[in-house]
């Protein structure tokens, strides 16, 4: 019962933490999307693969995604939800680390470690069409745009 209450509170916190913050210094496009440098915000990106060193892991399931909002980042590692804040330009985000739920999923464990490693420090982002590459902490995520994942 106590664990369930703590899990519910953490999920509620993460849901609130991923809400966009208004920022008058960022422009609005015709479609109503806020543009922060080259990465549109809000936007959602499905995990295609994760790489660390010489190892590459293809997405283990369809749950894994990253949502980028103005000053906030969140998503799902393929098992757990995560969220945190970022500053700087969207092409070079400074992330102080993210909080994540703590369920264990054997099939997604390796992917989860790589996803969370990216979001601890400076994250370089490169946008090419509908593909986004995020790199940080010696790990690279390859993502494709899927705004249907924004909630």
Buried (B, 14 or more C-beta within 10 A) or exposed (E): EEEEEEEEEBEEEBEEBBEBEEEEEBEEEEEEBBBBBEBBBBBBBBBBBBBBEEEEBEBBEEBBBBBBBBBBBBBBBBBBBBBBBBEBEBBEBEBEEBBBBEEEBEEBBBBBBBBBBBBBEEBEBEBEEEEBBBBBBEBBBBBBBBEEBBE
